């Protein structure tokens, strides 16, 4: 499973939306701050990485999350 597929699955499982693609804008998904914290925690667990709690605040699309996961700071 690719990074994109894994990220999409995590987001879909968290928010219940099943129409997420790489170019889907995060504000379209309709997450609230609790969802965002949960998504960050799930990403950290699934990819064995460490991200800041506010990591999603500066990102625009699902692909931005994939890029962040593929090269964490």
The first five atom37 places (N, CA, C, CB, O) and aatype in JSON, in Angstrom:
{
  "aatype": [20, 20, 20, 20, 20, 20, 20, 20, 20, 20, 20, 20, 20, 20, 20, 20, 20, 20, 20, 20, 20, 20, 20, 20, 20, 20, 20, 20, 20, 20, 20, 20, 20, 20, 20, 20, 20, 20, 20, 20, 20, 20, 20, 20, 20, 20, 20, 20, 20, 20, 20, 20, 20, 20, 20, 20, 20, 20, 20, 20, 20, 20, 20, 20, 20, 20, 20, 20, 20, 20, 20, 20, 20],
  "atom_mask": [
    [1, 1, 1, 1, 1],
    [1, 1, 1, 1, 1],
    [1, 1, 1, 1, 1],
    [1, 1, 1, 1, 1],
    [1, 1, 1, 1, 1],
    [1, 1, 1, 1, 1],
    [1, 1, 1, 1, 1],
    [1, 1, 1, 1, 1],
    [1, 1, 1, 1, 1],
    [1, 1, 1, 1, 1],
    [1, 1, 1, 1, 1],
    [1, 1, 1, 1, 1],
    [1, 1, 1, 1, 1],
    [1, 1, 1, 1, 1],
    [1, 1, 1, 1, 1],
    [1, 1, 1, 1, 1],
    [1, 1, 1, 1, 1],
    [1, 1, 1, 1, 1],
    [1, 1, 1, 1, 1],
    [1, 1, 1, 1, 1],
    [1, 1, 1, 1, 1],
    [1, 1, 1, 1, 1],
    [1, 1, 1, 1, 1],
    [1, 1, 1, 1, 1],
    [1, 1, 1, 1, 1],
    [1, 1, 1, 1, 1],
    [1, 1, 1, 1, 1],
    [1, 1, 1, 1, 1],
    [1, 1, 1, 1, 1],
    [1, 1, 1, 1, 1],
    [1, 1, 1, 1, 1],
    [1, 1, 1, 1, 1],
    [1, 1, 1, 1, 1],
    [1, 1, 1, 1, 1],
    [1, 1, 1, 1, 1],
    [1, 1, 1, 1, 1],
    [1, 1, 1, 1, 1],
    [1, 1, 1, 1, 1],
    [1, 1, 1, 1, 1],
    [1, 1, 1, 1, 1],
    [1, 1, 1, 1, 1],
    [1, 1, 1, 1, 1],
    [1, 1, 1, 1, 1],
    [1, 1, 1, 1, 1],
    [1, 1, 1, 1, 1],
    [1, 1, 1, 1, 1],
    [1, 1, 1, 1, 1],
    [1, 1, 1, 1, 1],
    [1, 1, 1, 1, 1],
    [1, 1, 1, 1, 1],
    [1, 1, 1, 1, 1],
    [1, 1, 1, 1, 1],
    [1, 1, 1, 1, 1],
    [1, 1, 1, 1, 1],
    [1, 1, 1, 1, 1],
    [1, 1, 1, 1, 1],
    [1, 1, 1, 1, 1],
    [1, 1, 1, 1, 1],
    [1, 1, 1, 1, 1],
    [1, 1, 1, 1, 1],
    [1, 1, 1, 1, 1],
    [1, 1, 1, 1, 1],
    [1, 1, 1, 1, 1],
    [1, 1, 1, 1, 1],
    [1, 1, 1, 1, 1],
    [1, 1, 1, 1, 1],
    [1, 1, 1, 1, 1],
    [1, 1, 1, 1, 1],
    [1, 1, 1, 1, 1],
    [1, 1, 1, 1, 1],
    [1, 1, 1, 1, 1],
    [1, 1, 1, 1, 1],
    [1, 1, 1, 1, 1]
  ],
  "atom_positions": [
    [[0.85, -1.17, 0.0], [0.0, 0.0, 0.0], [0.9, 1.24, 0.0], [-0.97, 0.0, 1.23], [1.84, 1.33, 0.79]],
    [[0.61, 2.17, -0.87], [1.43, 3.37, -0.99], [1.17, 4.34, 0.17], [1.16, 4.07, -2.34], [0.18, 4.21, 0.89]],
    [[2.07, 5.29, 0.33], [1.88, 6.31, 1.36], [0.55, 7.03, 1.15], [3.04, 7.32, 1.34], [-0.18, 7.25, 2.11]],
    [[0.24, 7.39, -0.08], [-1.02, 8.08, -0.37], [-2.21, 7.24, 0.07], [-1.12, 8.4, -1.87], [-3.13, 7.75, 0.71]],
    [[-2.2, 5.96, -0.28], [-3.32, 5.08, 0.09], [-3.46, 4.96, 1.6], [-3.13, 3.7, -0.53], [-4.57, 4.95, 2.13]],
    [[-2.34, 4.88, 2.29], [-2.37, 4.77, 3.75], [-2.91, 6.05, 4.38], [-0.97, 4.47, 4.29], [-3.71, 5.99, 5.31]],
    [[-2.46, 7.21, 3.89], [-2.93, 8.5, 4.41], [-4.42, 8.65, 4.16], [-2.15, 9.67, 3.76], [-5.16, 9.06, 5.06]],
    [[-4.87, 8.33, 2.96], [-6.29, 8.43, 2.64], [-7.11, 7.52, 3.55], [-6.55, 8.07, 1.15], [-8.16, 7.93, 4.05]],
    [[-6.65, 6.31, 3.78], [-7.38, 5.38, 4.65], [-7.49, 5.94, 6.07], [-6.68, 4.0, 4.67], [-8.55, 5.86, 6.69]],
    [[-6.42, 6.5, 6.58], [-6.43, 7.08, 7.93], [-7.46, 8.2, 8.0], [-5.03, 7.6, 8.32], [-8.25, 8.27, 8.94]],
    [[-7.45, 9.09, 7.02], [-8.38, 10.21, 7.02], [-9.81, 9.72, 6.86], [-8.04, 11.21, 5.9], [-10.71, 10.17, 7.58]],
    [[-10.03, 8.81, 5.94], [-11.38, 8.28, 5.72], [-11.92, 7.6, 6.98], [-11.38, 7.28, 4.55], [-13.08, 7.79, 7.35]],
    [[-11.08, 6.82, 7.64], [-11.51, 6.15, 8.85], [-11.85, 7.14, 9.96], [-10.42, 5.19, 9.33], [-12.76, 6.9, 10.75]],
    [[-11.13, 8.25, 10.0], [-11.35, 9.24, 11.06], [-12.59, 10.09, 10.82], [-10.14, 10.15, 11.18], [-13.35, 10.36, 11.75]],
    [[-12.8, 10.51, 9.57], [-13.9, 11.45, 9.31], [-15.09, 10.82, 8.6], [-13.4, 12.59, 8.49], [-16.13, 11.47, 8.46]],
    [[-14.96, 9.58, 8.17], [-16.08, 8.91, 7.53], [-16.33, 9.34, 6.1], [-17.29, 9.13, 8.32], [-17.33, 8.92, 5.51]],
    [[-15.49, 10.14, 5.53], [-15.63, 10.59, 4.15], [-14.97, 9.56, 3.24], [-15.0, 12.01, 3.94], [-13.85, 9.13, 3.52]],
    [[-15.62, 9.16, 2.18], [-15.09, 8.13, 1.29], [-14.75, 8.67, -0.1], [-16.08, 7.0, 1.16], [-14.58, 7.89, -1.04]],
    [[-14.65, 9.97, -0.24], [-14.38, 10.57, -1.54], [-13.11, 11.42, -1.48], [-15.57, 11.41, -2.01], [-13.11, 12.56, -1.93]],
    [[-12.04, 10.85, -0.94], [-10.8, 11.61, -0.72], [-9.77, 11.18, -1.75], [-10.26, 11.4, 0.71], [-9.53, 9.99, -1.96]],
    [[-9.16, 12.16, -2.38], [-8.1, 11.95, -3.37], [-6.88, 12.77, -2.96], [-8.58, 12.36, -4.81], [-6.94, 13.5, -1.97]],
    [[-5.79, 12.64, -3.69], [-4.57, 13.38, -3.34], [-4.76, 14.89, -3.42], [-3.43, 12.97, -4.25], [-4.13, 15.63, -2.67]],
    [[-5.62, 15.35, -4.33], [-5.81, 16.8, -4.47], [-6.98, 17.34, -3.65], [-6.02, 17.14, -5.93], [-7.34, 18.51, -3.78]],
    [[-7.57, 16.5, -2.8], [-8.66, 16.94, -1.94], [-8.13, 17.95, -0.93], [-9.32, 15.74, -1.22], [-7.13, 17.7, -0.25]],
    [[-8.8, 19.09, -0.84], [-8.39, 20.12, 0.11], [-8.88, 19.73, 1.5], [-8.94, 21.52, -0.29], [-10.0, 19.25, 1.68]],
    [[-8.02, 19.95, 2.48], [-8.34, 19.53, 3.84], [-9.56, 20.26, 4.39], [-7.14, 19.76, 4.74], [-10.31, 19.69, 5.18]],
    [[-9.77, 21.51, 3.99], [-10.95, 22.22, 4.49], [-12.23, 21.64, 3.89], [-10.85, 23.72, 4.16], [-13.31, 21.81, 4.47]],
    [[-12.14, 20.96, 2.75], [-13.29, 20.28, 2.14], [-13.7, 19.06, 2.96], [-12.96, 19.86, 0.7], [-14.88, 18.71, 3.02]],
    [[-12.73, 18.42, 3.58], [-12.98, 17.19, 4.35], [-13.85, 17.49, 5.57], [-11.66, 16.54, 4.78], [-14.63, 16.65, 6.0]],
    [[-13.7, 18.67, 6.13], [-14.54, 19.06, 7.26], [-14.06, 18.55, 8.6], [-15.9, 18.58, 7.04], [-14.87, 18.21, 9.46]],
    [[-12.75, 18.5, 8.8], [-12.23, 18.07, 10.09], [-12.29, 19.21, 11.09], [-10.78, 17.55, 9.94], [-12.19, 20.39, 10.73]],
    [[-12.47, 18.85, 12.36], [-12.34, 19.85, 13.41], [-11.0, 19.63, 14.09], [-13.52, 19.76, 14.43], [-10.25, 18.72, 13.72]],
    [[-10.68, 20.43, 15.09], [-9.36, 20.35, 15.71], [-9.12, 18.99, 16.37], [-9.2, 21.46, 16.73], [-7.99, 18.5, 16.37]],
    [[-10.15, 18.38, 16.93], [-9.99, 17.06, 17.54], [-9.68, 16.01, 16.47], [-11.27, 16.67, 18.32], [-8.83, 15.14, 16.67]],
    [[-10.37, 16.09, 15.33], [-10.08, 15.17, 14.22], [-8.63, 15.32, 13.78], [-11.03, 15.43, 13.02], [-7.94, 14.33, 13.53]],
    [[-8.17, 16.57, 13.68], [-6.8, 16.82, 13.23], [-5.78, 16.22, 14.18], [-6.55, 18.32, 13.08], [-4.79, 15.62, 13.74]],
    [[-6.0, 16.37, 15.49], [-5.09, 15.78, 16.47], [-5.1, 14.25, 16.34], [-5.49, 16.2, 17.91], [-4.05, 13.62, 16.38]],
    [[-6.28, 13.67, 16.18], [-6.4, 12.21, 16.02], [-5.68, 11.75, 14.74], [-7.88, 11.79, 15.98], [-4.99, 10.73, 14.75]],
    [[-5.85, 12.5, 13.65], [-5.19, 12.13, 12.39], [-3.68, 12.18, 12.56], [-5.63, 13.08, 11.24], [-2.98, 11.27, 12.1]],
    [[-3.17, 13.22, 13.21], [-1.72, 13.32, 13.44], [-1.24, 12.12, 14.26], [-1.36, 14.66, 14.17], [-0.21, 11.52, 13.94]],
    [[-1.98, 11.78, 15.3], [-1.59, 10.63, 16.13], [-1.6, 9.33, 15.34], [-2.52, 10.51, 17.34], [-0.7, 8.5, 15.48]],
    [[-2.61, 9.15, 14.5], [-2.69, 7.95, 13.67], [-1.57, 7.9, 12.64], [-4.04, 7.87, 12.97], [-1.01, 6.83, 12.38]],
    [[-1.24, 9.04, 12.05], [-0.13, 9.1, 11.1], [1.18, 8.74, 11.79], [-0.04, 10.5, 10.46], [1.98, 7.97, 11.26]],
    [[1.39, 9.29, 12.99], [2.62, 9.0, 13.73], [2.72, 7.5, 14.03], [2.66, 9.81, 15.04], [3.78, 6.9, 13.88]],
    [[1.62, 6.93, 14.45], [1.62, 5.5, 14.78], [1.84, 4.64, 13.54], [0.3, 5.12, 15.46], [2.65, 3.72, 13.56]],
    [[1.11, 4.94, 12.47], [1.16, 4.11, 11.27], [2.52, 4.21, 10.57], [0.07, 4.52, 10.31], [3.01, 3.21, 10.04]],
    [[3.11, 5.39, 10.57], [4.36, 5.6, 9.84], [5.59, 5.63, 10.74], [4.28, 6.87, 9.05], [6.71, 5.83, 10.26]],
    [[5.4, 5.45, 12.05], [6.5, 5.49, 13.02], [7.33, 6.76, 12.88], [7.41, 4.26, 12.84], [8.55, 6.73, 12.77]],
    [[6.61, 7.89, 12.89], [7.26, 9.2, 12.79], [6.72, 10.08, 13.91], [7.01, 9.85, 11.39], [5.77, 9.71, 14.61]],
    [[7.34, 11.24, 14.08], [6.85, 12.2, 15.06], [6.54, 13.51, 14.35], [7.9, 12.42, 16.2], [7.39, 14.07, 13.66]],
    [[5.33, 13.99, 14.53], [4.88, 15.24, 13.92], [4.41, 16.18, 15.03], [3.74, 14.98, 12.88], [4.03, 15.74, 16.11]],
    [[4.45, 17.47, 14.74], [3.9, 18.45, 15.68], [2.39, 18.34, 15.68], [4.35, 19.9, 15.32], [1.79, 18.01, 14.65]],
    [[1.76, 18.61, 16.81], [0.29, 18.53, 16.91], [-0.4, 19.44, 15.91], [-0.16, 18.88, 18.31], [-1.49, 19.13, 15.44]],
    [[0.24, 20.55, 15.58], [-0.37, 21.5, 14.64], [0.14, 21.31, 13.21], [-0.09, 22.93, 15.09], [0.06, 22.21, 12.38]],
    [[0.67, 20.12, 12.93], [1.27, 19.85, 11.63], [0.3, 20.06, 10.47], [1.8, 18.45, 11.59], [0.72, 20.47, 9.39]],
    [[-0.97, 19.78, 10.67], [-1.95, 19.87, 9.58], [-2.41, 21.3, 9.31], [-3.14, 19.01, 9.9], [-2.99, 21.57, 8.26]],
    [[-2.16, 22.23, 10.24], [-2.67, 23.59, 10.1], [-2.11, 24.31, 8.89], [-2.35, 24.37, 11.34], [-2.8, 25.15, 8.31]],
    [[-0.9, 24.02, 8.49], [-0.27, 24.73, 7.36], [-0.43, 23.99, 6.04], [1.19, 24.94, 7.65], [0.0, 24.48, 5.0]],
    [[-1.04, 22.81, 6.06], [-1.18, 22.0, 4.86], [-2.51, 22.29, 4.18], [-1.05, 20.51, 5.19], [-3.49, 22.63, 4.85]],
    [[-2.54, 22.15, 2.86], [-3.74, 22.49, 2.09], [-4.44, 21.24, 1.54], [-3.37, 23.42, 0.95], [-5.66, 21.16, 1.58]],
    [[-3.67, 20.29, 1.04], [-4.25, 19.11, 0.4], [-3.77, 17.82, 1.06], [-3.91, 19.1, -1.1], [-2.83, 17.83, 1.86]],
    [[-4.42, 16.73, 0.71], [-4.0, 15.41, 1.18], [-2.58, 15.12, 0.7], [-4.98, 14.32, 0.68], [-1.79, 14.52, 1.43]],
    [[-2.25, 15.53, -0.51], [-0.9, 15.32, -1.03], [0.14, 16.03, -0.15], [-0.8, 15.83, -2.48], [1.26, 15.53, 0.0]],
    [[-0.21, 17.18, 0.42], [0.7, 17.86, 1.34], [1.01, 16.98, 2.55], [0.09, 19.2, 1.8], [2.14, 16.97, 3.04]],
    [[0.01, 16.25, 3.04], [0.23, 15.33, 4.15], [1.17, 14.21, 3.72], [-1.11, 14.74, 4.66], [2.08, 13.84, 4.45]],
    [[0.94, 13.68, 2.53], [1.81, 12.61, 2.0], [3.25, 13.11, 1.92], [1.31, 12.14, 0.6], [4.18, 12.4, 2.32]],
    [[3.44, 14.31, 1.4], [4.78, 14.87, 1.29], [5.43, 15.05, 2.66], [4.73, 16.22, 0.56], [6.62, 14.79, 2.83]],
    [[4.64, 15.48, 3.63], [5.15, 15.65, 5.0], [5.55, 14.29, 5.59], [4.09, 16.33, 5.9], [6.61, 14.17, 6.21]],
    [[4.72, 13.29, 5.41], [5.01, 11.96, 5.95], [6.24, 11.37, 5.28], [3.8, 11.03, 5.75], [7.06, 10.72, 5.93]],
    [[6.38, 11.58, 3.99], [7.52, 11.03, 3.26], [8.83, 11.72, 3.62], [7.28, 11.13, 1.76], [9.9, 11.15, 3.42]],
    [[8.78, 12.92, 4.14], [10.0, 13.64, 4.53], [9.75, 14.47, 5.78], [10.5, 14.55, 3.38], [9.75, 15.7, 5.71]],
    [[9.52, 13.81, 6.94], [9.25, 14.55, 8.17], [10.45, 15.39, 8.6], [8.87, 13.59, 9.29], [11.6, 15.03, 8.37]],
    [[10.14, 16.49, 9.22], [11.22, 17.41, 9.65], [11.74, 17.03, 11.0], [10.73, 18.85, 9.68], [12.64, 17.69, 11.52]]
  ]
}
